[in-house]
Amino acid sequence: MNAKGNTWLAVGTRDVGKTYTAMKLAEDFFLREKHPKSIVVFDHSNNDSYRHYPLIPLELHQLPLVNWWAAPFQAIVRGEEEEFDEFCQLMTHFSRMTCIVFDDCGLFFEGNLTQERKRILKTPKNNLNELIFQGHNYAEMAPRLLRESNMYVVKQTTDDPDNLPDKVIAKRQIRQLMIEVIRENETRPEKMKWATRIYDTESDEVWILRQDSNTFEIAPGARHFPFLQKYRTV
């Protein structure tokens, strides 16, 4: 994980805890003692899940008025699809030290990207932001978004792990993590299929969500993935 900022891609079907995990990640940054980060959610689908969080409603025209260097805050911008570019433009220009959660973002990054959508992808390191994108499956994700993401949040999807699109980065690692998630979910009750893995493509680390503590255990990829073990040195 990059100390300045990261691009997270949480992919999973409905009811696998995708929004919960995205907000848990954002809240971890919000609550940390050193260099905490604000939370701003862009919700274009009126997702009821966000009503469980203490998010202050903000309008687009209010974003330039925010003191981004003051105490961290939690907010939600409920906008229409046609307002997404304006949101990206404003957040690129003004936001600092912020976790930006994009709800159901797949359709926004298909095809040729607008300049506003390209620029928002540069804010993690430039603005010290965390971008947390959510989508339903890897097939719908735009190649640019897959390339820019360095933190893959792996949930259960409708994708076939053995037939992932070529655009998926680190296909062998993601395939194994998807299979682990499927197998773990088979042991969980209905409505609790929340198995989660995170793959840090830059540091080659696997984050495993433990059921008993609801915390992540981090393992080196070279030890977690059997196809990399032959390269280990003793």
N, C-alpha and C positions, 0 to 999 in steps of 0.2 A: 504494500500500500504506500502510495506517495505521500510524503509528509505535507506537501503543499495542498494537494487536492486530487480527487479521483473521479472517474466516470464509472458508475455502477449500472449494470444491466440485470434487472430482476425479471426472469422469464418464467411464467407458469400459468396454468389454467385457472379458472375461477375456483375459489374456496380452497386454495392451498396455502393461504397465509401470505400472499405476495405483498399486499398493502401493509399488513402487520410488520413484515420483515423490513420493508422499505422505511417505515416510520421508526422501527426499533433502531435501525442504523442511524437515521437522522437524529433520533433522541440521544444516542450515545455521544454523538458530536456535540449536541446541545448541552448535555449535562457534564461533559468533562471539565476538569478544573483548569487545565492549561489550554488557552486558545479555543474556547467554545465557539460554536457556530450556530447562527440562526437557522430557522426552518421556514421555507416558503414552498407551499404546494400549489401547483397549477392543476386545477380540476375542471375539465371540460365536460364531464359526464355526470356531474352531480352525484358523486359516489358517496353513499351514506356512511361508508366506513370511516370517513374523516370526521364525522360528527362526534366520535368518541375521543377526540383529541382537543386540547385547549388551543385551537387555532383562531387567531383574530382575523375576521374578514377584511381583505384589502381590495381596493379597486385599482385598475391599471394606472390611473392618473396619480395615485398616491405613492407609487413606487419611487419616483424621483425625490420625494420629500422625506423618505426614511433616512434616519441616521444609522448607516450600516456599521459604523464603528462603535456605537453605544452598546449597552447591554444586549445580549442575544434575545431574540423574540421568536414567537411561533405564529405563522400567518398562513392564510389560504386565499388564493385568487381564483374565483370561479368565473371562467371566461368561456366564450364560444370558440369553436375551431378557427374561425377567421381572425381571432384575436391572438393566436399563438405567436405569430411573427412579432407583433408589438410587444408581447410579454418577453420574448427572447431578446429583442433589441434593448428593452429597458433593463433587464437583468444583466445583460452583458455590459452595459454602460455604467450601471449604478451599483449593483450588488457586490458585496465583499464578505468573505468569511460566512458563507451561507450554504446550507444543504437545500438544494432545489429538487423537489420531488415532482416528477412528471407522470401523471396518471394516464395509463393506457396510451402510450406515446407512439406505438408502431406506425399508425397512419401518417404521423407528422414527418417521418423521416424516409418515406418511400420516394423513389425516383430522384430527379434532380433537386437538390436542396437549395433553398433560398439562402441569401447571404446571412440573414439573421440566424438561421438554423445552423449554418456552418460556424458562425462566430460564437454562438453559445457553447459549442463543444470545446472551445479554447479557454473557457473561464476557470476550469479547475486549477491550473497552475498560474494563470495570470491574475485571477481574482481570489485565489485560495478557497474556491468553492468545491462542494461535493455535488455532482450531478447524479441523481438516482432515477433512472428510467425504468418504466414497467411495461411489459408486453406479454402477450399470451403464448406465443410460440416463436421459434427461431426462424421459421419460414417467412414470417411477416416482417422481421427486422431488416432494416436497410443495411447494406454492406458497410456504409460509412459509419453507422452507429456501432456495428459489431467491431470494426477496426479500432474505433476510438475508445471503446470500453476496456478498462484494465482490470475491473473487478466483476466477474461473472457470478451472479446470484442464481444458483441452479435450483429450480423447483420442478415438480412434475408437470410435463407438458403433453400435448398431443403429438409431438414429434417422435419419429422412430429413431432411437439412439444409434441404430446401425445404418441409418440413411439420412444423416444430417446434411443440410445444404453446404456446398463447398465454401460459402462465404463465412461460415462459422470459424472463428479463430480457435486454435488448439482443439481440433475436433476429437482427438483421441482422449484428451483429458476430460472434455465436456461429456463425451459419450460415457466414460466410466462413472463420472459423478451422477449423470442422469440415471444410470442403472442402479447405483447405490440408493438414490432417492426413491426410485420405484420399489425396490425391495424393502426399504425401511417403511414406506407407506403401507405396504401390505400387512405390516404388523400393527398398524395404528387403527383405531376405530374410525367409523365414518364421521365426516365433518371435522376430522383432526388429522388430515393428510398433510402435515406441515413439515415434512422432512426437508432439510435445507443443506446445501453445500455452497461454499463460495470459493471460486478459483481466482487467485491473484496472479494474473499473467505476467506481471513485471517481476515479482519476487519469487514466482513459482512456488506458491504456498496454497494449501487447501485448508479452508475453515470448515469445521464440522460442527453443526449445531447439536448439542447434547440434549436428549429428552429430559434427563433428570434435573438439570440445572438451568436449562434454557440459555446457556452460554456457549460461545464458540471455542473449540479447541483447534489450535493451528498446528499443521504438520507440513514438513517440507515435501514438495511435490516429488522429489527424487526418491523419497521413501514410500510415498503413498501410491504412486502409480507403478504397477509391476513392469510395464514396458520400459521404464526408465532405470530400473534397478541394476541392469547390466552395466550401467555407466558409473555406478557408485564406486568410490574408492574406500578402502578400509584404513 
